[in-house]
Amino acid sequence: MAFDLHNAPAQERKAEPPKKKEKKPAVEAVKEKVSEVKNAVKEKVAAVSKKEKKEKVDKKAAAGANEQGVKKSESPPNKAVAEDAGEPQPSMIDLRVGKIVEIAKHPDADSLYVEVSLDAAPQDSSN
């Protein structure tokens, strides 16, 4: 049996319109809760920043009183300041090369190994 495809009617293809996604009421409730939490956090941050500003003003006033010879009731703790070495430089790296000769399984872990012996190159003391 022969089919006549040249005289057959053209097939009409129409794209279906996109389906509208309806937002569930739960999604809206979550969005409202999130906005409430954000507002509460903003209020707390504002309250904390006001408190910190007030403490700074009090500290400045106490420092001014100390300069005038008035004894302060409590002293602030001394905080250690970390040294800033600046930009990292290649000369700051302590790179050593060695060959792991023997390993053993870690006694407390299933997939961890412990280095038992290492064959390392002697350290160059010219640096």
C-alpha positions as CSV (number, residue, x, y, z in Angstrom):
1,M,0.0,0.0,0.0
2,A,1.3,3.4,-1.0
3,F,0.9,6.6,1.0
4,D,0.6,10.0,-0.7
5,L,2.5,12.2,1.7
6,H,2.8,15.2,-0.8
7,N,-0.9,15.8,-0.9
8,A,-1.5,15.2,2.8
9,P,-2.7,18.1,4.9
10,A,0.0,19.9,6.9
11,Q,0.0,19.1,10.6
12,E,-0.8,22.1,12.7
13,R,1.4,22.5,15.8
14,K,0.4,24.9,18.5
15,A,2.4,25.5,21.6
16,E,0.4,25.2,24.8
17,P,0.2,28.4,26.8
18,P,2.4,28.3,29.9
19,K,0.6,27.2,33.0
20,K,0.2,29.7,35.7
21,K,1.7,28.7,39.0
22,E,-0.5,29.4,41.9
23,K,1.2,30.4,45.0
24,K,0.3,28.2,47.9
25,P,-1.0,29.9,51.1
26,A,1.9,28.3,53.0
27,V,4.4,30.0,50.8
28,E,2.8,33.4,51.5
29,A,2.8,32.6,55.3
30,V,6.5,31.7,55.2
31,K,7.3,34.9,53.4
32,E,5.4,37.0,56.0
33,K,7.2,35.2,58.8
34,V,10.6,35.8,57.1
35,S,9.8,39.5,56.8
36,E,8.8,39.6,60.5
37,V,12.0,37.9,61.6
38,K,14.1,40.3,59.4
39,N,12.4,43.3,61.0
40,A,13.0,41.9,64.5
41,V,16.6,41.3,63.7
42,K,17.0,44.9,62.4
43,E,15.4,46.2,65.6
44,K,17.8,44.1,67.8
45,V,20.8,45.3,65.8
46,A,19.7,48.9,66.2
47,A,19.3,48.4,69.9
48,V,22.7,46.8,70.3
49,S,24.4,49.5,68.2
50,K,22.7,52.2,70.4
51,K,24.0,50.4,73.5
52,E,27.5,50.2,72.1
53,K,27.5,53.9,71.2
54,K,26.4,54.7,74.7
55,E,29.2,52.5,76.2
56,K,31.8,54.3,73.9
57,V,30.5,57.7,75.1
58,D,30.8,56.4,78.8
59,K,34.3,55.1,78.2
60,K,35.4,58.5,76.6
61,A,33.9,60.3,79.6
62,A,35.7,58.0,82.0
63,A,39.0,58.5,80.1
64,G,38.5,62.2,80.2
65,A,38.0,62.0,84.0
66,N,41.2,59.9,84.3
67,E,43.2,62.5,82.6
68,Q,41.9,65.0,85.1
69,G,43.2,62.9,88.0
70,V,39.9,61.2,89.0
71,K,40.4,57.5,89.8
72,K,38.4,55.1,87.7
73,S,36.5,52.3,89.4
74,E,37.2,49.6,86.9
75,S,39.9,49.2,84.3
76,P,39.3,47.7,80.8
77,P,41.0,44.4,80.1
78,N,44.1,44.7,78.0
79,K,43.5,43.2,74.6
80,A,46.4,41.7,72.7
81,V,46.7,43.2,69.2
82,A,47.7,40.7,66.5
83,E,50.6,41.8,64.4
84,D,49.8,42.5,60.8
85,A,52.6,41.1,58.6
86,G,51.1,42.8,55.5
87,E,50.9,41.2,52.1
88,P,51.9,37.5,52.0
89,Q,55.3,37.0,50.4
90,P,56.7,33.8,48.9
91,S,59.6,34.0,51.3
92,M,57.2,33.5,54.3
93,I,56.4,29.9,53.2
94,D,58.3,27.1,55.0
95,L,58.0,24.4,52.4
96,R,59.7,21.1,53.0
97,V,59.8,18.1,50.8
98,G,59.8,14.5,52.0
99,K,58.8,11.0,51.1
100,I,56.3,9.0,53.3
101,V,58.0,5.7,53.8
102,E,55.4,3.9,56.1
103,I,51.8,4.5,57.1
104,A,49.4,2.8,59.4
105,K,45.6,2.9,59.9
106,H,44.4,5.4,62.6
107,P,43.3,3.5,65.7
108,D,40.1,5.6,66.2
109,A,39.0,6.2,62.6
110,D,38.0,3.9,59.7
111,S,39.3,5.9,56.7
112,L,42.2,7.8,58.2
113,Y,45.9,7.0,58.0
114,V,48.8,8.0,60.3
115,E,52.3,8.7,59.0
116,V,54.7,6.3,60.8
117,S,58.0,7.3,59.2
118,L,59.1,10.0,56.8
119,D,62.2,10.3,54.8
120,A,62.8,14.1,54.7
121,A,65.5,16.1,53.0
122,P,67.9,17.8,55.4
123,Q,66.8,21.3,56.4
124,D,68.8,24.0,54.7
125,S,70.1,26.4,57.3
126,S,71.2,29.1,54.9
127,N,67.8,30.9,55.2
